[in-house]
Amino acid sequence: MLIYSLLCCFSLLPIERFQPIDHPTFEEGKPTEQIQVNRRFSKKGNVQTILIPSGPFMMGGKGFNEAPPRRIFLDSYFIGKTDVTVAQFKAYCIDKHIDFSKFEKPMWGWIDNHPMVNITWQQARDYCKWAGGDLPSEAQWEKAARGEDGRIYPWGNKFDRRRLWTSKTDNGQASSTVAVGSFPTGSSPSGCLDMAGNVLQWCLDWFSVDSYSSQPSRNPHGPKFGGMRVLRGGSLINYDPDNFRCSHRYYDVPANRNFYTGFRLAAPR
C-alpha cells in the first residue's frame, strides 16, 4: 500500500526542471513588511487564520505547467496559519455526528497536533464550509506562501532543509508527519507556517496544464471543469528542493486519500 501510494505521488511530479527567474534580494527567513499580519479565529473549529490584504503578486514560474509567470490581483482574504490538525478535524466530526474511526489511520497513528491526512478533496472542503470558509484557491495559496516579492520558497530564494519537514536523504525517507508549526523559520512573508513540507494541501481549483494562460488576472479560480484537483506545498515523502517551490503544482484525483495530503482553511474577509 505504501509503495503504491509513493509511486502514484511520484508519477505526478513534473519532469521539466525549474528555470529560475529574476528575484529581488532580502534577508532570508525574515518576513517582508509588505503584508500586515492580522489574525482571527474561524467561526467554528478554532482555526487561527491570517489576513492577506488585497493587492497584486507574481504567480507562476518557468517550470512545467507553471507558465507564464503573471501578475495577479487578489481581493483580501484570511487563510489558516497552519494546516488543519487532527484535533480540529475530530471536533468537526463530533459536531456533525461523523464517525471519526472510519477515517484510515496513518502508520504513525492519530496525533492531535499533527495535520489531518487521508481525506478526500470533498471531505476537506466540507470541513472548511463548516468552519465558515472554503479551501483556498490556487492563487490564494501561492500568494500566502510567497508574498508579493516573488520569492522561490516561503522563507526566501535559497533552499534550506532546516526550515521544513521533508525526507532528508531520498524520496520516502521520512516515516511520519510532525506537529504543525514545528518550523517557525520556514514562515512565509504573511506569517503562514508549513507552506512547504510536512503534507501536500488540497486547493479549490481544478487542475489544467495551461490554465495560467486562460485565467483572468483578478481573483482566478481555475478551470470550470476537470478530472484532477490542485495540490500545493510538497510533503514529507519528497526530497528534491524543486518540489517545495511556492509555484510548484501537484494534482490528484479528488477522491484519493493519502497519508501525505492535508489541507488548510481559507475564508473571506
N, C-alpha and C positions, 0 to 999 in steps of 0.2 A: 504493500500500500504506500509506504514512504517513498520507495524508489519510483513508483509510478507517478506520485504527486510531484516529485522533484523533476522528473523528465518532462512532465506536462508543463511545469513552470518554465524550464529552460527553453522549451520549444517556442515560447512566446517572446523570447528576448530578441531584439533587433540584431541583425547581423552586421550592418554598417557601423563603423566606429564614428564617434562624435568628433567633428572638427570644430575646435573652439572658435568663438567669435571674440571680438574685442570687448573687454570688460573693464570697468573703472577700478581704481585701486582704493582700498580701505583697509582698516585693521581687521585681520582675520578673527572671526568669532565675536566681534563687537557689534551689537545691533545698531543699525543706522538711525538717524534722527528723523527719517522721512515718515515713519509711522508711529503715531502716538499709541501707547499700549493702554487701552481701556478694557476693563473686564466686566463680565456679568455672568450669572449662572442661568442655565436653561430653565424653562418653565417647569419641566419635570426632569428627574434624574440627577439633579445636582451636578451638571456638567459645566465646568468652567470654560467660558468662551472669551475670545479676544476680538476686539473691534478692528476691522480692516477698513480704513477710511476710503471714500471714493477717490478715484484717480486712475491714471494710466500706469501701465508697467509693460515691460518687454516679455512677451510669451514665445516659447519655442526655441529651437536651435537649428543646427545644420545636420543633425543626425537623422537617421531613418525615421520617417513618419513625424518628424518634428518641424518640418519646413512648410512655409517660410517663416522665419522669425518675424514677429509683427507686434506693433504697438496696440495694446488692448486697453479699453477703459471699462472699469467695473464700478458699479454703484457700491456704497458701503454695505458691509455685512459683518456678522460675527462668525467665528469658526473656533472649534474646540482647541484648547491649548494642547491637549494630548488626544490620543485615540480613546474611544470609549472602553472602559475597563470591564472586566468580568463582573465585579460587584455592581457596577451601574447597570449592566445588562440583566443581572439577576433581579434587581429592583423593578425593572420594567416587566420582567416575566411574572413577578408576584402581582403587580398591579393589573396586568392584563390576563391573569389566570392561565399563563402558558407554562407547561411542564418543562422546566429547565433541564431535567435529566434526559430529555430526548435529543439534546444537542450533543454531538460527538465530542467526547473529552480528548484534548490533545495528549501527547505522550507524557508530558510533564504534569498533567492534571490541571484542575481549575484553581488558579491563584488569583485572589480578589483584585490585586493591584496590577495585574498583567492585562494586556489588551485582549478583548473578546475576539475569538477566532472561530473558524469552522462555521461561518454563517454565509448564507447566500446574499446576493445584492438586494433582493427584496426584503429579506429579514433585517438587513442593516437599515434599509430605508424605512421600514415600519417603525423601528426604534426611533429614528430621527424625527419622524412625524409625531410620534407620541411625545417626544421631548420638546416639541414646538418648533421644529426646523425641518431640515432635509439633508440629504447628502450634499457635499459641496460640488459645484460644477468643476470641470477640469480646470477652467481658468481661475476660479476662486481658490482651488487647491494650490495652483502654481504661484499665484501672487502671494499667498500666505507663506509659501515656502521660500521664495527668493526675494521678496520685497520689490522695490522699484529701481534697484541699481543693476539688475540683470546678472547677479552673481550665479555661479555654476552650482554651488552647493548651498545649503541653508546658512552655513557659517562663513562662507567666503568662496574663493576661487581655487583653493588648494585642497585636495582630498586629504583627510586626516581620520584614520580609522579609530582614533581615540575619542572621537566625537559622536559615535553612533554604535548600535549593536548590529553586528554583522559576522558572517563567517570569517575567521582570521587567516586561514591557510588555504582553503579551497571551497568551492560551492558545496553547501550542505554540511559544513563542519559544525556550525552552531547547533546545539541539541535542544534548545528551548527559547522561548521569548524571555524578556526581562520586564521588570516593573516599568510602567510608563513614566516618562520624565527622568529616567536614570542618567541621561547625558545632557545636563544643562549647557555645556559648552557647545553643543550642537544646535542651539537655539537659532531660529530664523530671525530675520530683522523684525518681524512682528511680535516675536516672543513665543511662537509655537514651538513645541518640542516634538521630537521623533518624526520629523518630516522626511528623514532619511533613516532607513534601517528599522529593525525590530519586526514590523509587519507591513505588507502592502496594504493600501487603503482604497476601498471602493469609492468611485466618483459617480456622479449622477449621469454623466454623458454616455451615449452610445459611442463605440469606437469606430473610426474610419481613418484609413491611412492618409487620405488627402483632405481631411475635414478643415484643416487650417486655411486652406486656400479658398474655401467657400463660405466660411462662417463670418458673421458680422463682426465689426471691430469694437462693438459695445455690448457688454453682457452676453457673450456667446454661450450657448448651452449644447453644442454638438449637434449631430445629425438627428433627424426626427425618427429614424428607424435604424435597426442594425441587429446583429447577432451576438455581438460582444460588448461588454461594458468596460469602461476605462478603469485602470488601477494605477496608483502612483506610489512612489516612495522607496522602492526597494525593500528587502526583508532580510531576516536572519539567515536565510539559505543562500543569499547572494554574496559574492566576493569581489567581483570586478568593480572598481570605482565608477565605471561608466554607468552602472545600474542605479547609482544613487544621485545622479544629477537631477536638479529640480525640474528640468524639461523632459526627462526620460519618461516614456509612455509604455505602460503594460496594458494588457487586455485579457479578458477571460469570459467564458460563458457565464451569464449572471446566475445560473442555477448551481454553479460549482461552489463547493465548500473546501477550504484548505486551512491547514494549521498555521500558515504564514500570511493569512489575509484577515485584516480587521477593517476598521472604518473610524471616521471622526465626524462630528456633528457640525453642520453649518446652519445659520439662522439669519433671517432678515433683521435689519436694524430696527 
